Amino acid sequence: MTAWESDALSVEQREQFWQRVMDFENAPLMTDFQRLTDAGLELPDPDAITDDQLTAKLWEVIHGLARIRVFLFETDQLNDRELYEVLWRRVLREENPIFSDDSDSAWQVDLRSGGDEADTHQYLKYYADERCRQQWLVDYPDYVMPRTRIRRLIETLCCHRRMRSN
């Protein structure tokens, strides 16, 4: 194997890094679904529970994942049912290496990244700050920028104020 190593790392740090790479490559695989059920969490099929039950169950799953150091990112584009369904049907079913004694690391699950145009639209609508959105328009001047939730709220409030003042 060929690899580049930074001279900024000490020999000890390099050895620790490569040991972690080997630990990752050789770690046993398990799904988070199995880890959560082994910890006593019931994971009912999303089609078998009501919306009220589902929201409570979703938060149980999120807290259960946090306890096993799995954290979800970029979920704003999904409602509770959509998020639970994605977790139950796909994310929790993926096998991942397990490091039971490593409290310094975590598994991060990005629920938006796919790289297609729909993902770009979601990123610019829900997550990008104004600076990033403006740079996107510089780079892609013909792009129709989606309005953010906050921008829609501000526009709605301004509209209501104008209507009351007339």
C-alpha positions as CSV (number, residue, x, y, z in Angstrom):
1,M,0.0,0.0,0.0
2,T,1.2,3.5,-0.8
3,A,0.3,6.4,1.5
4,W,1.4,9.9,2.2
5,E,2.3,10.8,5.8
6,S,2.5,14.2,7.3
7,D,5.8,15.3,8.7
8,A,3.8,17.3,11.3
9,L,3.0,14.0,13.1
10,S,5.3,12.4,15.5
11,V,6.3,8.8,15.0
12,E,4.0,7.9,17.9
13,Q,1.1,9.7,16.3
14,R,1.7,8.0,13.0
15,E,1.8,4.6,14.7
16,Q,-1.4,5.4,16.5
17,F,-3.1,6.4,13.2
18,W,-2.1,3.3,11.4
19,Q,-3.1,1.1,14.3
20,R,-6.6,2.8,14.2
21,V,-6.7,2.0,10.4
22,M,-5.9,-1.6,11.1
23,D,-8.4,-1.8,13.9
24,F,-11.1,-0.3,11.6
25,E,-10.3,-2.8,8.8
26,N,-10.4,-5.8,11.2
27,A,-13.3,-4.8,13.5
28,P,-16.3,-7.0,13.6
29,L,-19.3,-5.7,11.6
30,M,-22.8,-5.3,13.0
31,T,-25.9,-3.3,12.1
32,D,-27.1,-0.5,14.4
33,F,-30.5,-2.1,14.3
34,Q,-28.9,-5.2,16.0
35,R,-27.0,-3.0,18.5
36,L,-30.1,-1.1,19.4
37,T,-32.3,-4.2,19.8
38,D,-29.5,-5.9,21.8
39,A,-29.6,-2.9,24.1
40,G,-33.4,-3.5,24.6
41,L,-34.9,-1.0,22.2
42,E,-37.9,-2.1,20.3
43,L,-37.9,-1.0,16.7
44,P,-41.4,-1.5,15.2
45,D,-42.0,-1.3,11.5
46,P,-42.9,2.3,10.6
47,D,-46.1,1.0,9.0
48,A,-47.3,-0.6,12.2
49,I,-47.3,2.6,14.4
50,T,-49.3,5.8,14.5
51,D,-47.7,9.3,14.0
52,D,-47.8,10.0,17.7
53,Q,-46.2,6.7,18.5
54,L,-43.7,7.2,15.8
55,T,-42.4,10.6,17.0
56,A,-41.8,9.2,20.5
57,K,-40.1,6.1,19.0
58,L,-37.9,8.3,16.7
59,W,-36.6,10.2,19.8
60,E,-35.9,6.9,21.5
61,V,-33.9,5.8,18.4
62,I,-32.0,9.1,18.2
63,H,-31.1,8.8,21.9
64,G,-30.2,5.1,21.6
65,L,-27.9,5.9,18.6
66,A,-26.2,8.7,20.6
67,R,-25.5,6.2,23.5
68,I,-23.7,4.0,20.9
69,R,-21.9,7.1,19.5
70,V,-23.9,7.3,16.3
71,F,-25.0,10.8,15.4
72,L,-27.4,12.0,12.6
73,F,-26.8,15.0,10.5
74,E,-28.8,17.0,8.0
75,T,-32.2,15.7,8.7
76,D,-34.3,18.9,8.4
77,Q,-35.6,18.0,4.9
78,L,-37.4,15.0,6.4
79,N,-40.5,14.9,8.6
80,D,-40.5,12.5,11.6
81,R,-42.1,9.6,9.6
82,E,-39.8,10.0,6.7
83,L,-36.8,10.1,9.0
84,Y,-37.9,7.0,11.0
85,E,-38.6,5.1,7.7
86,V,-35.1,6.0,6.3
87,L,-33.5,4.9,9.6
88,W,-35.6,1.7,9.9
89,R,-35.4,0.6,6.3
90,R,-31.8,1.6,5.3
91,V,-29.5,3.4,7.8
92,L,-30.0,1.0,10.7
93,R,-29.6,-2.0,8.4
94,E,-26.1,-1.1,7.2
95,E,-23.2,-3.0,8.7
96,N,-20.5,-0.9,10.3
97,P,-17.3,-1.8,12.2
98,I,-17.8,-1.8,15.9
99,F,-15.3,-0.3,18.3
100,S,-16.8,-1.0,21.7
101,D,-14.0,0.4,23.8
102,D,-13.3,3.6,21.8
103,S,-14.9,6.6,23.5
104,D,-12.9,9.0,21.4
105,S,-14.6,8.3,18.1
106,A,-18.2,8.4,16.7
107,W,-20.1,7.3,13.6
108,Q,-21.6,10.2,11.7
109,V,-24.6,9.6,9.4
110,D,-25.3,12.3,6.8
111,L,-28.9,11.9,5.6
112,R,-28.6,14.3,2.7
113,S,-25.4,13.5,0.9
114,G,-25.9,11.9,-2.5
115,G,-24.4,14.6,-4.7
116,D,-27.3,14.9,-7.1
117,E,-29.3,18.1,-7.9
118,A,-32.0,17.3,-5.4
119,D,-29.3,17.1,-2.7
120,T,-27.8,20.4,-3.8
121,H,-31.3,22.0,-3.6
122,Q,-31.8,20.6,-0.1
123,Y,-28.4,21.8,1.1
124,L,-29.0,25.3,-0.2
125,K,-32.6,25.4,1.2
126,Y,-32.1,23.9,4.6
127,Y,-28.4,24.1,5.6
128,A,-26.3,26.6,3.7
129,D,-25.6,30.0,5.3
130,E,-26.2,33.2,3.4
131,R,-22.5,33.5,2.4
132,C,-22.5,30.0,0.9
133,R,-25.8,30.7,-1.0
134,Q,-24.4,33.9,-2.4
135,Q,-21.2,32.2,-3.5
136,W,-23.3,29.5,-5.2
137,L,-25.0,32.2,-7.2
138,V,-21.7,33.8,-8.2
139,D,-20.5,30.3,-9.4
140,Y,-23.9,29.4,-11.0
141,P,-25.6,32.7,-11.9
142,D,-28.5,30.9,-13.7
143,Y,-29.4,28.8,-10.6
144,V,-32.8,29.5,-9.1
145,M,-32.1,29.7,-5.4
146,P,-34.7,28.1,-3.2
147,R,-36.1,30.2,-0.4
148,T,-35.2,29.1,3.1
149,R,-37.8,28.4,5.8
150,I,-36.6,31.6,7.6
151,R,-36.8,33.7,4.5
152,R,-40.4,32.4,3.8
153,L,-41.3,33.2,7.4
154,I,-39.9,36.7,7.1
155,E,-41.7,37.3,3.9
156,T,-45.0,36.1,5.4
157,L,-44.6,38.3,8.4
158,C,-43.8,41.3,6.3
159,C,-46.9,40.6,4.1
160,H,-49.1,40.4,7.2
161,R,-47.7,43.7,8.5
162,R,-48.4,45.4,5.2
163,M,-51.9,44.0,5.1
164,R,-52.6,45.3,8.6
165,S,-51.2,48.8,7.9
166,N,-53.4,49.2,4.8
